[in-house]
Amino acid sequence: MDLMGRMQVESIGGKKYVYICVDDFSRYTWVEFIREKSVTFEVFKQLAIQIQREKGVNIIFIRSDHGKQFENSRFHEFSAPITPQ
């Protein structure tokens, strides 16, 4: 997952950032446009719930570029602990 922005031109709805999430297995890509970086976790959480319901699987691993928006306690609480195979 990655967050792009601040875009020079905002959308009609005032959105200036692009949140991208890619499934490593299928390479399916989800794109969300957001107004502020501060809502990144909320957007991720809603998308994660949607993906898990649609695909019938649990997200067990999250990969990011270690941007500041992904390095906070809320993301770490969401991530599953490492479990033996």
NULO-297974 format. One record per residue: x, y, z of N, C-alpha, C in turn; residue in one letter. Coordinates in nm, 3 decimals. Layout:
! residues N
+---------+---------+---------+---------+---------+---------+---------+---------+---------+---------+
|    n.c1 |    n.c2 |    n.c3 |   ca.c1 |   ca.c2 |   ca.c3 |    c.c1 |    c.c2 |    c.c3 | residuo |
+---------+---------+---------+---------+---------+---------+---------+---------+---------+---------+
|       X |       Y |       Z |       X |       Y |       Z |       X |       Y |       Z |       A |
...
+---------+---------+---------+---------+---------+---------+---------+---------+---------+---------+
END
This chain:
! residues 85
+---------+---------+---------+---------+---------+---------+---------+---------+---------+---------+
|    n.c1 |    n.c2 |    n.c3 |   ca.c1 |   ca.c2 |   ca.c3 |    c.c1 |    c.c2 |    c.c3 | residuo |
+---------+---------+---------+---------+---------+---------+---------+---------+---------+---------+
|   0.084 |  -0.116 |   0.000 |   0.000 |   0.000 |   0.000 |   0.088 |   0.122 |   0.000 |       M |
|   0.034 |   0.230 |  -0.054 |   0.110 |   0.353 |  -0.066 |   0.013 |   0.471 |  -0.067 |       D |
|   0.064 |   0.586 |  -0.032 |  -0.013 |   0.709 |  -0.036 |   0.062 |   0.809 |  -0.122 |       L |
|  -0.005 |   0.860 |  -0.224 |   0.055 |   0.958 |  -0.314 |  -0.008 |   1.094 |  -0.290 |       M |
|   0.069 |   1.197 |  -0.301 |   0.013 |   1.331 |  -0.290 |   0.103 |   1.417 |  -0.206 |       G |
|   0.070 |   1.524 |  -0.200 |  -0.035 |   1.617 |  -0.227 |  -0.031 |   1.653 |  -0.375 |       R |
|  -0.143 |   1.631 |  -0.442 |  -0.152 |   1.661 |  -0.585 |  -0.165 |   1.812 |  -0.605 |       M |
|  -0.111 |   1.861 |  -0.716 |  -0.118 |   2.004 |  -0.744 |  -0.260 |   2.049 |  -0.772 |       Q |
|  -0.338 |   1.961 |  -0.834 |  -0.477 |   1.993 |  -0.865 |  -0.565 |   1.897 |  -0.787 |       V |
|  -0.656 |   1.951 |  -0.708 |  -0.745 |   1.864 |  -0.630 |  -0.869 |   1.830 |  -0.711 |       E |
|  -0.936 |   1.723 |  -0.669 |  -1.057 |   1.679 |  -0.739 |  -1.171 |   1.776 |  -0.711 |       S |
|  -1.282 |   1.756 |  -0.779 |  -1.400 |   1.841 |  -0.757 |  -1.444 |   1.833 |  -0.611 |       I |
|  -1.428 |   1.716 |  -0.550 |  -1.465 |   1.698 |  -0.409 |  -1.359 |   1.745 |  -0.311 |       G |
|  -1.250 |   1.803 |  -0.360 |  -1.146 |   1.856 |  -0.273 |  -1.045 |   1.753 |  -0.226 |       G |
|  -1.037 |   1.641 |  -0.294 |  -0.945 |   1.534 |  -0.253 |  -0.809 |   1.556 |  -0.318 |       K |
|  -0.702 |   1.547 |  -0.234 |  -0.568 |   1.582 |  -0.279 |  -0.470 |   1.466 |  -0.273 |       K |
|  -0.511 |   1.352 |  -0.218 |  -0.422 |   1.237 |  -0.199 |  -0.482 |   1.112 |  -0.262 |       Y |
|  -0.396 |   1.019 |  -0.301 |  -0.440 |   0.893 |  -0.361 |  -0.383 |   0.779 |  -0.277 |       V |
|  -0.471 |   0.695 |  -0.222 |  -0.433 |   0.578 |  -0.143 |  -0.445 |   0.456 |  -0.234 |       Y |
|  -0.337 |   0.378 |  -0.244 |  -0.333 |   0.262 |  -0.334 |  -0.303 |   0.137 |  -0.254 |       I |
|  -0.379 |   0.032 |  -0.279 |  -0.359 |  -0.096 |  -0.212 |  -0.358 |  -0.205 |  -0.319 |       C |
|  -0.253 |  -0.289 |  -0.319 |  -0.238 |  -0.394 |  -0.421 |  -0.232 |  -0.529 |  -0.352 |       V |
|  -0.312 |  -0.624 |  -0.400 |  -0.307 |  -0.762 |  -0.352 |  -0.189 |  -0.831 |  -0.419 |       D |
|  -0.093 |  -0.877 |  -0.338 |   0.027 |  -0.941 |  -0.394 |  -0.005 |  -1.066 |  -0.474 |       D |
|  -0.107 |  -1.141 |  -0.433 |  -0.139 |  -1.267 |  -0.501 |  -0.202 |  -1.243 |  -0.638 |       F |
|  -0.310 |  -1.166 |  -0.642 |  -0.384 |  -1.147 |  -0.767 |  -0.340 |  -1.022 |  -0.845 |       S |
|  -0.268 |  -0.932 |  -0.778 |  -0.227 |  -0.803 |  -0.834 |  -0.347 |  -0.709 |  -0.853 |       R |
|  -0.462 |  -0.745 |  -0.796 |  -0.579 |  -0.658 |  -0.801 |  -0.545 |  -0.531 |  -0.723 |       Y |
|  -0.587 |  -0.417 |  -0.775 |  -0.552 |  -0.289 |  -0.715 |  -0.677 |  -0.210 |  -0.677 |       T |
|  -0.677 |  -0.157 |  -0.556 |  -0.783 |  -0.070 |  -0.509 |  -0.725 |   0.070 |  -0.498 |       W |
|  -0.801 |   0.170 |  -0.540 |  -0.757 |   0.309 |  -0.534 |  -0.866 |   0.391 |  -0.466 |       V |
|  -0.826 |   0.470 |  -0.367 |  -0.918 |   0.559 |  -0.297 |  -0.859 |   0.699 |  -0.300 |       E |
|  -0.943 |   0.797 |  -0.324 |  -0.901 |   0.936 |  -0.322 |  -0.943 |   0.995 |  -0.188 |       F |
|  -0.850 |   1.063 |  -0.120 |  -0.880 |   1.116 |   0.014 |  -0.839 |   1.262 |   0.024 |       I |
|  -0.903 |   1.333 |   0.119 |  -0.877 |   1.476 |   0.137 |  -0.749 |   1.504 |   0.215 |       R |
|  -0.728 |   1.429 |   0.324 |  -0.615 |   1.455 |   0.414 |  -0.543 |   1.326 |   0.450 |       E |
|  -0.414 |   1.336 |   0.477 |  -0.336 |   1.219 |   0.518 |  -0.389 |   1.160 |   0.648 |       K |
|  -0.446 |   1.243 |   0.732 |  -0.490 |   1.200 |   0.865 |  -0.600 |   1.094 |   0.861 |       S |
|  -0.669 |   1.078 |   0.748 |  -0.776 |   0.978 |   0.739 |  -0.728 |   0.847 |   0.677 |       V |
|  -0.597 |   0.834 |   0.654 |  -0.543 |   0.714 |   0.589 |  -0.583 |   0.587 |   0.661 |       T |
|  -0.571 |   0.583 |   0.794 |  -0.603 |   0.461 |   0.867 |  -0.751 |   0.426 |   0.854 |       F |
|  -0.839 |   0.524 |   0.863 |  -0.982 |   0.498 |   0.852 |  -1.017 |   0.441 |   0.714 |       E |
|  -0.955 |   0.498 |   0.610 |  -0.977 |   0.448 |   0.474 |  -0.925 |   0.305 |   0.461 |       V |
|  -0.806 |   0.280 |   0.515 |  -0.749 |   0.145 |   0.513 |  -0.841 |   0.047 |   0.586 |       F |
|  -0.888 |   0.084 |   0.703 |  -0.972 |  -0.006 |   0.783 |  -1.101 |  -0.042 |   0.708 |       K |
|  -1.166 |   0.057 |   0.647 |  -1.288 |   0.031 |   0.570 |  -1.258 |  -0.059 |   0.451 |       Q |
|  -1.148 |  -0.033 |   0.382 |  -1.110 |  -0.113 |   0.266 |  -1.076 |  -0.256 |   0.308 |       L |
|  -1.005 |  -0.271 |   0.420 |  -0.968 |  -0.404 |   0.469 |  -1.093 |  -0.486 |   0.502 |       A |
|  -1.190 |  -0.425 |   0.566 |  -1.315 |  -0.494 |   0.597 |  -1.386 |  -0.535 |   0.468 |       I |
|  -1.392 |  -0.444 |   0.372 |  -1.455 |  -0.474 |   0.243 |  -1.386 |  -0.590 |   0.174 |       Q |
|  -1.254 |  -0.587 |   0.168 |  -1.177 |  -0.693 |   0.101 |  -1.199 |  -0.827 |   0.169 |       I |
|  -1.192 |  -0.829 |   0.302 |  -1.208 |  -0.954 |   0.376 |  -1.348 |  -1.013 |   0.356 |       Q |
|  -1.450 |  -0.928 |   0.351 |  -1.586 |  -0.977 |   0.327 |  -1.603 |  -1.030 |   0.185 |       R |
|  -1.553 |  -0.954 |   0.087 |  -1.568 |  -0.994 |  -0.054 |  -1.492 |  -1.121 |  -0.086 |       E |
|  -1.370 |  -1.133 |  -0.035 |  -1.283 |  -1.246 |  -0.068 |  -1.298 |  -1.363 |   0.028 |       K |
|  -1.356 |  -1.340 |   0.144 |  -1.373 |  -1.447 |   0.242 |  -1.242 |  -1.493 |   0.305 |       G |
|  -1.145 |  -1.402 |   0.315 |  -1.015 |  -1.434 |   0.374 |  -0.977 |  -1.325 |   0.474 |       V |
|  -0.882 |  -1.357 |   0.561 |  -0.830 |  -1.258 |   0.655 |  -0.699 |  -1.201 |   0.602 |       N |
|  -0.680 |  -1.073 |   0.623 |  -0.553 |  -1.010 |   0.588 |  -0.455 |  -1.043 |   0.699 |       I |
|  -0.343 |  -1.105 |   0.663 |  -0.246 |  -1.143 |   0.765 |  -0.113 |  -1.070 |   0.750 |       I |
|  -0.091 |  -1.004 |   0.639 |   0.036 |  -0.936 |   0.616 |   0.012 |  -0.808 |   0.540 |       F |
|   0.074 |  -0.700 |   0.585 |   0.060 |  -0.571 |   0.520 |   0.200 |  -0.520 |   0.487 |       I |
|   0.219 |  -0.478 |   0.363 |   0.349 |  -0.424 |   0.321 |   0.329 |  -0.279 |   0.280 |       R |
|   0.416 |  -0.193 |   0.330 |   0.410 |  -0.051 |   0.293 |   0.552 |   0.000 |   0.272 |       S |
|   0.561 |   0.127 |   0.234 |   0.692 |   0.190 |   0.214 |   0.743 |   0.254 |   0.343 |       D |
|   0.679 |   0.223 |   0.454 |   0.714 |   0.276 |   0.587 |   0.698 |   0.427 |   0.595 |       H |
|   0.602 |   0.480 |   0.519 |   0.572 |   0.622 |   0.528 |   0.517 |   0.654 |   0.667 |       G |
|   0.530 |   0.779 |   0.708 |   0.486 |   0.819 |   0.842 |   0.339 |   0.787 |   0.867 |       K |
|   0.257 |   0.797 |   0.763 |   0.114 |   0.770 |   0.780 |   0.086 |   0.624 |   0.812 |       Q |
|   0.181 |   0.533 |   0.782 |   0.163 |   0.391 |   0.810 |   0.238 |   0.346 |   0.935 |       F |
|   0.318 |   0.433 |   0.992 |   0.399 |   0.397 |   1.108 |   0.336 |   0.455 |   1.234 |       E |
|   0.220 |   0.405 |   1.271 |   0.159 |   0.450 |   1.395 |   0.097 |   0.331 |   1.466 |       N |
|   0.059 |   0.353 |   1.590 |   0.010 |   0.242 |   1.673 |  -0.119 |   0.182 |   1.619 |       S |
|  -0.203 |   0.259 |   1.553 |  -0.329 |   0.203 |   1.502 |  -0.303 |   0.099 |   1.394 |       R |
|  -0.206 |   0.120 |   1.307 |  -0.173 |   0.019 |   1.206 |  -0.113 |  -0.104 |   1.271 |       F |
|  -0.029 |  -0.086 |   1.371 |   0.033 |  -0.201 |   1.437 |  -0.069 |  -0.282 |   1.515 |       H |
|  -0.170 |  -0.217 |   1.574 |  -0.275 |  -0.290 |   1.645 |  -0.358 |  -0.371 |   1.547 |       E |
|  -0.378 |  -0.320 |   1.424 |  -0.458 |  -0.391 |   1.325 |  -0.386 |  -0.514 |   1.273 |       F |
|  -0.255 |  -0.505 |   1.256 |  -0.177 |  -0.614 |   1.197 |  -0.182 |  -0.738 |   1.286 |       S |
|  -0.194 |  -0.853 |   1.222 |  -0.195 |  -0.979 |   1.297 |  -0.056 |  -1.008 |   1.351 |       A |
|  -0.047 |  -1.065 |   1.472 |   0.084 |  -1.103 |   1.522 |   0.142 |  -1.217 |   1.438 |       P |
|   0.272 |  -1.231 |   1.440 |   0.337 |  -1.339 |   1.366 |   0.299 |  -1.471 |   1.429 |       I |
|   0.251 |  -1.562 |   1.347 |   0.210 |  -1.693 |   1.398 |   0.289 |  -1.801 |   1.328 |       T |
|   0.322 |  -1.909 |   1.400 |   0.396 |  -2.018 |   1.335 |   0.309 |  -2.087 |   1.230 |       P |
|   0.369 |  -2.134 |   1.125 |   0.296 |  -2.199 |   1.016 |   0.265 |  -2.343 |   1.048 |       Q |
+---------+---------+---------+---------+---------+---------+---------+---------+---------+---------+
END
